[in-house]
Amino acid sequence: MKLFKKKEKLNNKGMALVMVIVAIGLVTLLVSVLLSISFINFQMKITEKKSKDTFYNSEVFLDQIRM
């Protein structure tokens, strides 16, 4: 009977592939969140510009009516 058994080496061949897939998934998630936030910000800026244009156009029309 052997007192000291040689420990078998663990096989980690597939772990690198799993880590790459997880890393790519996280990067994809972060990029999609950043793109959606920037798109929403762009839409808000367009809406703000349209509302300011509408406000100033209405002021111009009211001034023309008063004259």
Biopython code that builds the backbone (N, CA, C, O; Angstrom):
import numpy as np
from Bio.PDB.StructureBuilder import StructureBuilder

atoms = [
    (1, "MET", "N", (0.839, -1.170, 0.000)),
    (1, "MET", "CA", (0.000, 0.000, 0.000)),
    (1, "MET", "C", (0.887, 1.238, 0.000)),
    (1, "MET", "O", (1.835, 1.346, 0.779)),
    (2, "LYS", "N", (0.562, 2.152, -0.879)),
    (2, "LYS", "CA", (1.370, 3.364, -0.975)),
    (2, "LYS", "C", (0.860, 4.394, 0.022)),
    (2, "LYS", "O", (-0.342, 4.643, 0.110)),
    (3, "LEU", "N", (1.757, 4.976, 0.751)),
    (3, "LEU", "CA", (1.355, 6.012, 1.710)),
    (3, "LEU", "C", (1.135, 7.355, 1.016)),
    (3, "LEU", "O", (0.233, 8.116, 1.366)),
    (4, "PHE", "N", (1.966, 7.619, 0.045)),
    (4, "PHE", "CA", (1.867, 8.891, -0.669)),
    (4, "PHE", "C", (1.416, 8.627, -2.095)),
    (4, "PHE", "O", (2.178, 8.129, -2.924)),
    (5, "LYS", "N", (0.190, 8.961, -2.359)),
    (5, "LYS", "CA", (-0.315, 8.799, -3.728)),
    (5, "LYS", "C", (-0.022, 10.072, -4.502)),
    (5, "LYS", "O", (-0.150, 11.185, -3.991)),
    (6, "LYS", "N", (0.363, 9.875, -5.716)),
    (6, "LYS", "CA", (0.642, 11.021, -6.576)),
    (6, "LYS", "C", (-0.698, 11.653, -6.990)),
    (6, "LYS", "O", (-1.580, 10.978, -7.521)),
    (7, "LYS", "N", (-0.825, 12.945, -6.737)),
    (7, "LYS", "CA", (-2.069, 13.622, -7.104)),
    (7, "LYS", "C", (-2.122, 13.789, -8.623)),
    (7, "LYS", "O", (-1.140, 14.148, -9.273)),
    (8, "GLU", "N", (-3.281, 13.520, -9.141)),
    (8, "GLU", "CA", (-3.447, 13.690, -10.582)),
    (8, "GLU", "C", (-3.574, 15.164, -10.913)),
    (8, "GLU", "O", (-4.193, 15.934, -10.180)),
    (9, "LYS", "N", (-2.976, 15.537, -12.028)),
    (9, "LYS", "CA", (-3.024, 16.930, -12.471)),
    (9, "LYS", "C", (-4.424, 17.238, -13.002)),
    (9, "LYS", "O", (-4.999, 16.453, -13.756)),
    (10, "LEU", "N", (-4.959, 18.380, -12.602)),
    (10, "LEU", "CA", (-6.291, 18.766, -13.070)),
    (10, "LEU", "C", (-6.237, 19.174, -14.529)),
    (10, "LEU", "O", (-5.268, 19.787, -14.978)),
    (11, "ASN", "N", (-7.263, 18.837, -15.254)),
    (11, "ASN", "CA", (-7.336, 19.167, -16.676)),
    (11, "ASN", "C", (-8.168, 20.435, -16.834)),
    (11, "ASN", "O", (-9.383, 20.417, -16.634)),
    (12, "ASN", "N", (-7.510, 21.531, -17.193)),
    (12, "ASN", "CA", (-8.191, 22.820, -17.354)),
    (12, "ASN", "C", (-8.205, 23.271, -18.805)),
    (12, "ASN", "O", (-8.169, 24.471, -19.076)),
    (13, "LYS", "N", (-8.254, 22.352, -19.723)),
    (13, "LYS", "CA", (-8.173, 22.722, -21.143)),
    (13, "LYS", "C", (-9.372, 23.540, -21.598)),
    (13, "LYS", "O", (-9.200, 24.463, -22.394)),
    (14, "GLY", "N", (-10.546, 23.251, -21.142)),
    (14, "GLY", "CA", (-11.743, 23.950, -21.598)),
    (14, "GLY", "C", (-12.038, 25.226, -20.828)),
    (14, "GLY", "O", (-12.908, 26.002, -21.226)),
    (15, "MET", "N", (-11.333, 25.453, -19.740)),
    (15, "MET", "CA", (-11.617, 26.616, -18.897)),
    (15, "MET", "C", (-11.259, 27.925, -19.593)),
    (15, "MET", "O", (-11.945, 28.928, -19.402)),
    (16, "ALA", "N", (-10.209, 27.932, -20.386)),
    (16, "ALA", "CA", (-9.826, 29.159, -21.095)),
    (16, "ALA", "C", (-10.913, 29.584, -22.077)),
    (16, "ALA", "O", (-11.220, 30.770, -22.195)),
    (17, "LEU", "N", (-11.486, 28.628, -22.771)),
    (17, "LEU", "CA", (-12.561, 28.930, -23.718)),
    (17, "LEU", "C", (-13.782, 29.487, -22.993)),
    (17, "LEU", "O", (-14.410, 30.434, -23.467)),
    (18, "VAL", "N", (-14.113, 28.909, -21.862)),
    (18, "VAL", "CA", (-15.248, 29.392, -21.081)),
    (18, "VAL", "C", (-14.997, 30.819, -20.597)),
    (18, "VAL", "O", (-15.897, 31.658, -20.649)),
    (19, "MET", "N", (-13.791, 31.097, -20.131)),
    (19, "MET", "CA", (-13.469, 32.449, -19.654)),
    (19, "MET", "C", (-13.512, 33.469, -20.788)),
    (19, "MET", "O", (-13.959, 34.597, -20.581)),
    (20, "VAL", "N", (-13.059, 33.096, -21.974)),
    (20, "VAL", "CA", (-13.124, 34.009, -23.125)),
    (20, "VAL", "C", (-14.568, 34.288, -23.494)),
    (20, "VAL", "O", (-14.915, 35.432, -23.786)),
    (21, "ILE", "N", (-15.408, 33.285, -23.488)),
    (21, "ILE", "CA", (-16.823, 33.476, -23.829)),
    (21, "ILE", "C", (-17.503, 34.365, -22.796)),
    (21, "ILE", "O", (-18.304, 35.226, -23.161)),
    (22, "VAL", "N", (-17.202, 34.174, -21.524)),
    (22, "VAL", "CA", (-17.787, 35.006, -20.469)),
    (22, "VAL", "C", (-17.303, 36.455, -20.609)),
    (22, "VAL", "O", (-18.089, 37.391, -20.462)),
    (23, "ALA", "N", (-16.015, 36.636, -20.892)),
    (23, "ALA", "CA", (-15.470, 37.988, -21.044)),
    (23, "ALA", "C", (-16.091, 38.703, -22.237)),
    (23, "ALA", "O", (-16.431, 39.883, -22.151)),
    (24, "ILE", "N", (-16.237, 37.997, -23.337)),
    (24, "ILE", "CA", (-16.871, 38.600, -24.518)),
    (24, "ILE", "C", (-18.327, 38.956, -24.219)),
    (24, "ILE", "O", (-18.820, 39.993, -24.664)),
    (25, "GLY", "N", (-19.004, 38.107, -23.476)),
    (25, "GLY", "CA", (-20.393, 38.407, -23.099)),
    (25, "GLY", "C", (-20.498, 39.658, -22.239)),
    (25, "GLY", "O", (-21.392, 40.479, -22.443)),
    (26, "LEU", "N", (-19.587, 39.808, -21.276)),
    (26, "LEU", "CA", (-19.611, 41.003, -20.429)),
    (26, "LEU", "C", (-19.302, 42.267, -21.222)),
    (26, "LEU", "O", (-19.950, 43.297, -21.032)),
    (27, "VAL", "N", (-18.320, 42.191, -22.104)),
    (27, "VAL", "CA", (-17.987, 43.353, -22.931)),
    (27, "VAL", "C", (-19.153, 43.714, -23.841)),
    (27, "VAL", "O", (-19.457, 44.893, -24.023)),
    (28, "THR", "N", (-19.804, 42.714, -24.410)),
    (28, "THR", "CA", (-20.966, 42.963, -25.267)),
    (28, "THR", "C", (-22.089, 43.619, -24.476)),
    (28, "THR", "O", (-22.744, 44.536, -24.971)),
    (29, "LEU", "N", (-22.312, 43.160, -23.269)),
    (29, "LEU", "CA", (-23.346, 43.755, -22.417)),
    (29, "LEU", "C", (-23.030, 45.212, -22.099)),
    (29, "LEU", "O", (-23.915, 46.065, -22.172)),
    (30, "LEU", "N", (-21.796, 45.504, -21.753)),
    (30, "LEU", "CA", (-21.415, 46.885, -21.443)),
    (30, "LEU", "C", (-21.546, 47.792, -22.666)),
    (30, "LEU", "O", (-22.025, 48.921, -22.555)),
    (31, "VAL", "N", (-21.127, 47.306, -23.819)),
    (31, "VAL", "CA", (-21.231, 48.115, -25.037)),
    (31, "VAL", "C", (-22.692, 48.381, -25.387)),
    (31, "VAL", "O", (-23.039, 49.494, -25.780)),
    (32, "SER", "N", (-23.541, 47.383, -25.249)),
    (32, "SER", "CA", (-24.955, 47.591, -25.575)),
    (32, "SER", "C", (-25.608, 48.572, -24.605)),
    (32, "SER", "O", (-26.457, 49.363, -25.016)),
    (33, "VAL", "N", (-25.231, 48.536, -23.330)),
    (33, "VAL", "CA", (-25.770, 49.502, -22.361)),
    (33, "VAL", "C", (-25.301, 50.916, -22.712)),
    (33, "VAL", "O", (-26.092, 51.859, -22.683)),
    (34, "LEU", "N", (-24.024, 51.060, -23.041)),
    (34, "LEU", "CA", (-23.514, 52.392, -23.406)),
    (34, "LEU", "C", (-24.175, 52.931, -24.670)),
    (34, "LEU", "O", (-24.487, 54.119, -24.751)),
    (35, "LEU", "N", (-24.389, 52.062, -25.654)),
    (35, "LEU", "CA", (-25.049, 52.503, -26.883)),
    (35, "LEU", "C", (-26.492, 52.912, -26.626)),
    (35, "LEU", "O", (-26.957, 53.909, -27.179)),
    (36, "SER", "N", (-27.194, 52.173, -25.811)),
    (36, "SER", "CA", (-28.590, 52.529, -25.540)),
    (36, "SER", "C", (-28.673, 53.836, -24.755)),
    (36, "SER", "O", (-29.559, 54.652, -25.011)),
    (37, "ILE", "N", (-27.770, 54.043, -23.810)),
    (37, "ILE", "CA", (-27.771, 55.299, -23.050)),
    (37, "ILE", "C", (-27.456, 56.481, -23.959)),
    (37, "ILE", "O", (-28.089, 57.531, -23.853)),
    (38, "SER", "N", (-26.483, 56.316, -24.850)),
    (38, "SER", "CA", (-26.148, 57.424, -25.746)),
    (38, "SER", "C", (-27.282, 57.697, -26.732)),
    (38, "SER", "O", (-27.525, 58.853, -27.081)),
    (39, "PHE", "N", (-27.980, 56.654, -27.187)),
    (39, "PHE", "CA", (-29.108, 56.859, -28.092)),
    (39, "PHE", "C", (-30.250, 57.588, -27.392)),
    (39, "PHE", "O", (-30.872, 58.471, -27.983)),
    (40, "ILE", "N", (-30.528, 57.232, -26.154)),
    (40, "ILE", "CA", (-31.571, 57.912, -25.384)),
    (40, "ILE", "C", (-31.198, 59.376, -25.165)),
    (40, "ILE", "O", (-32.052, 60.258, -25.255)),
    (41, "ASN", "N", (-29.921, 59.633, -24.878)),
    (41, "ASN", "CA", (-29.462, 61.004, -24.709)),
    (41, "ASN", "C", (-29.633, 61.799, -26.000)),
    (41, "ASN", "O", (-30.043, 62.960, -25.968)),
    (42, "PHE", "N", (-29.321, 61.179, -27.130)),
    (42, "PHE", "CA", (-29.497, 61.842, -28.421)),
    (42, "PHE", "C", (-30.966, 62.178, -28.671)),
    (42, "PHE", "O", (-31.278, 63.271, -29.142)),
    (43, "GLN", "N", (-31.866, 61.250, -28.360)),
    (43, "GLN", "CA", (-33.294, 61.506, -28.533)),
    (43, "GLN", "C", (-33.768, 62.633, -27.622)),
    (43, "GLN", "O", (-34.601, 63.442, -28.030)),
    (44, "MET", "N", (-33.254, 62.699, -26.399)),
    (44, "MET", "CA", (-33.635, 63.769, -25.480)),
    (44, "MET", "C", (-33.173, 65.122, -25.994)),
    (44, "MET", "O", (-33.890, 66.113, -25.857)),
    (45, "LYS", "N", (-31.990, 65.178, -26.580)),
    (45, "LYS", "CA", (-31.507, 66.444, -27.133)),
    (45, "LYS", "C", (-32.358, 66.897, -28.308)),
    (45, "LYS", "O", (-32.644, 68.087, -28.442)),
    (46, "ILE", "N", (-32.763, 65.969, -29.157)),
    (46, "ILE", "CA", (-33.629, 66.327, -30.285)),
    (46, "ILE", "C", (-34.968, 66.853, -29.775)),
    (46, "ILE", "O", (-35.476, 67.854, -30.282)),
    (47, "THR", "N", (-35.542, 66.185, -28.775)),
    (47, "THR", "CA", (-36.821, 66.617, -28.209)),
    (47, "THR", "C", (-36.699, 67.998, -27.580)),
    (47, "THR", "O", (-37.592, 68.832, -27.733)),
    (48, "GLU", "N", (-35.598, 68.243, -26.871)),
    (48, "GLU", "CA", (-35.392, 69.556, -26.249)),
    (48, "GLU", "C", (-35.269, 70.651, -27.308)),
    (48, "GLU", "O", (-35.823, 71.738, -27.143)),
    (49, "LYS", "N", (-34.550, 70.371, -28.391)),
    (49, "LYS", "CA", (-34.406, 71.362, -29.457)),
    (49, "LYS", "C", (-35.752, 71.667, -30.116)),
    (49, "LYS", "O", (-36.059, 72.824, -30.405)),
    (50, "LYS", "N", (-36.549, 70.628, -30.352)),
    (50, "LYS", "CA", (-37.864, 70.842, -30.958)),
    (50, "LYS", "C", (-38.770, 71.656, -30.043)),
    (50, "LYS", "O", (-39.506, 72.527, -30.508)),
    (51, "SER", "N", (-38.719, 71.375, -28.753)),
    (51, "SER", "CA", (-39.585, 72.118, -27.835)),
    (51, "SER", "C", (-39.155, 73.582, -27.740)),
    (51, "SER", "O", (-40.011, 74.463, -27.651)),
    (52, "LYS", "N", (-37.858, 73.860, -27.758)),
    (52, "LYS", "CA", (-37.390, 75.248, -27.744)),
    (52, "LYS", "C", (-37.781, 75.973, -29.022)),
    (52, "LYS", "O", (-38.191, 77.133, -28.986)),
    (53, "ASP", "N", (-37.651, 75.280, -30.159)),
    (53, "ASP", "CA", (-38.058, 75.900, -31.421)),
    (53, "ASP", "C", (-39.547, 76.222, -31.419)),
    (53, "ASP", "O", (-39.954, 77.293, -31.872)),
    (54, "THR", "N", (-40.354, 75.305, -30.915)),
    (54, "THR", "CA", (-41.792, 75.536, -30.851)),
    (54, "THR", "C", (-42.116, 76.704, -29.926)),
    (54, "THR", "O", (-42.975, 77.527, -30.242)),
    (55, "PHE", "N", (-41.441, 76.779, -28.799)),
    (55, "PHE", "CA", (-41.687, 77.871, -27.863)),
    (55, "PHE", "C", (-41.332, 79.215, -28.489)),
    (55, "PHE", "O", (-42.118, 80.160, -28.418)),
    (56, "TYR", "N", (-40.164, 79.304, -29.097)),
    (56, "TYR", "CA", (-39.761, 80.585, -29.682)),
    (56, "TYR", "C", (-40.608, 80.956, -30.897)),
    (56, "TYR", "O", (-40.853, 82.138, -31.141)),
    (57, "ASN", "N", (-41.060, 79.956, -31.665)),
    (57, "ASN", "CA", (-41.969, 80.255, -32.780)),
    (57, "ASN", "C", (-43.302, 80.792, -32.263)),
    (57, "ASN", "O", (-43.870, 81.719, -32.842)),
    (58, "SER", "N", (-43.790, 80.220, -31.193)),
    (58, "SER", "CA", (-45.054, 80.722, -30.642)),
    (58, "SER", "C", (-44.886, 82.139, -30.098)),
    (58, "SER", "O", (-45.801, 82.955, -30.211)),
    (59, "GLU", "N", (-43.734, 82.440, -29.513)),
    (59, "GLU", "CA", (-43.474, 83.804, -29.041)),
    (59, "GLU", "C", (-43.447, 84.787, -30.205)),
    (59, "GLU", "O", (-43.964, 85.898, -30.096)),
    (60, "VAL", "N", (-42.847, 84.379, -31.311)),
    (60, "VAL", "CA", (-42.802, 85.248, -32.489)),
    (60, "VAL", "C", (-44.211, 85.490, -33.010)),
    (60, "VAL", "O", (-44.549, 86.624, -33.351)),
    (61, "PHE", "N", (-45.034, 84.464, -33.081)),
    (61, "PHE", "CA", (-46.402, 84.626, -33.563)),
    (61, "PHE", "C", (-47.227, 85.514, -32.632)),
    (61, "PHE", "O", (-48.028, 86.329, -33.089)),
    (62, "LEU", "N", (-47.022, 85.349, -31.323)),
    (62, "LEU", "CA", (-47.743, 86.204, -30.395)),
    (62, "LEU", "C", (-47.331, 87.672, -30.517)),
    (62, "LEU", "O", (-48.161, 88.574, -30.406)),
    (63, "ASP", "N", (-46.038, 87.894, -30.746)),
    (63, "ASP", "CA", (-45.580, 89.277, -30.962)),
    (63, "ASP", "C", (-46.153, 89.865, -32.241)),
    (63, "ASP", "O", (-46.480, 91.052, -32.287)),
    (64, "GLN", "N", (-46.277, 89.058, -33.267)),
    (64, "GLN", "CA", (-46.848, 89.546, -34.535)),
    (64, "GLN", "C", (-48.333, 89.851, -34.383)),
    (64, "GLN", "O", (-48.840, 90.793, -34.992)),
    (65, "ILE", "N", (-49.021, 89.070, -33.585)),
    (65, "ILE", "CA", (-50.442, 89.303, -33.358)),
    (65, "ILE", "C", (-50.643, 90.600, -32.564)),
    (65, "ILE", "O", (-51.574, 91.355, -32.845)),
    (66, "ARG", "N", (-49.802, 90.858, -31.602)),
    (66, "ARG", "CA", (-49.935, 92.040, -30.771)),
    (66, "ARG", "C", (-49.661, 93.314, -31.542)),
    (66, "ARG", "O", (-50.213, 94.359, -31.197)),
    (67, "MET", "N", (-48.848, 93.271, -32.551)),
    (67, "MET", "CA", (-48.524, 94.482, -33.302)),
    (67, "MET", "C", (-49.587, 94.859, -34.219)),
    (67, "MET", "O", (-49.466, 95.860, -34.927)),
]
sb = StructureBuilder()
sb.init_structure("model")
sb.init_model(0)
sb.init_chain("A")
sb.init_seg("    ")
for serial, (resi, resn, name, xyz) in enumerate(atoms, 1):
    if name == "N":
        sb.init_residue(resn, " ", resi, " ")
    sb.init_atom(name, np.array(xyz, "f"), 0.0, 1.0, " ", f" {name:<3s}", serial, name[0])
structure = sb.get_structure()
